[in-house]
């Protein structure tokens, strides 16, 4: 069922090769979604799993 819906479960499970690129793609998808109003600010961050530090993705 998951594959039928277009979700690559193995890729999701193992993470991303380029985290920054992935976050940028997700932010763009949200910004361009037809149900998200244009006046909504969307930001992306990468969290350090050890320190909890957030790094903004431009």
N, C-alpha and C positions, 0 to 999 in steps of 0.2 A: 504494500500500500504506500509506503514512504517513497519508494522509487517511482511509483505511478504519479505521485504528486510533484515530482521533479526535485526531490531532496536527495543529495548525495550523502548518505548517512556516514560512510567511511571518512569522507573528507571532513564532515562536521565533527566527527568523533576525534580525529587526529589533529584538528586545528588548522591553522593557516600557515602557508610558507612566508607570506608577507603581511604581517598584522596591520601595518599602516595602510597598505593598499586595500585590504579587506574593510577596514573601518571607513576609509574614504568612499568605497563603493556602497556601503550600507547607508552612509549619510546621504549620498547622492540619490539613492533609491527612495529614501524617506522624503527628501526635499521635493523630488519629482513625482511623488505619489499623488494621484488626482484627489484624494480625500484629505490631504494635508493643506490647510490654508496657507497662502503665501506669506502671511504676517507671523507665522510660527518660526521661531529660531531653532535650528537644529545644529547640534554640535556633536563631535565624536571625540572619544578619549581612549587611551590605552592605559590599563591599570597594571602596575607592577605587582605581581602576585605575592611577592615577599614583603615589600614595604608598604604597599597600598597607595603609592604615589600615582597620581593621575597625570598623564601627559596628553595635552590637547593635540589633536590631529587637524592640521590646516588643509 
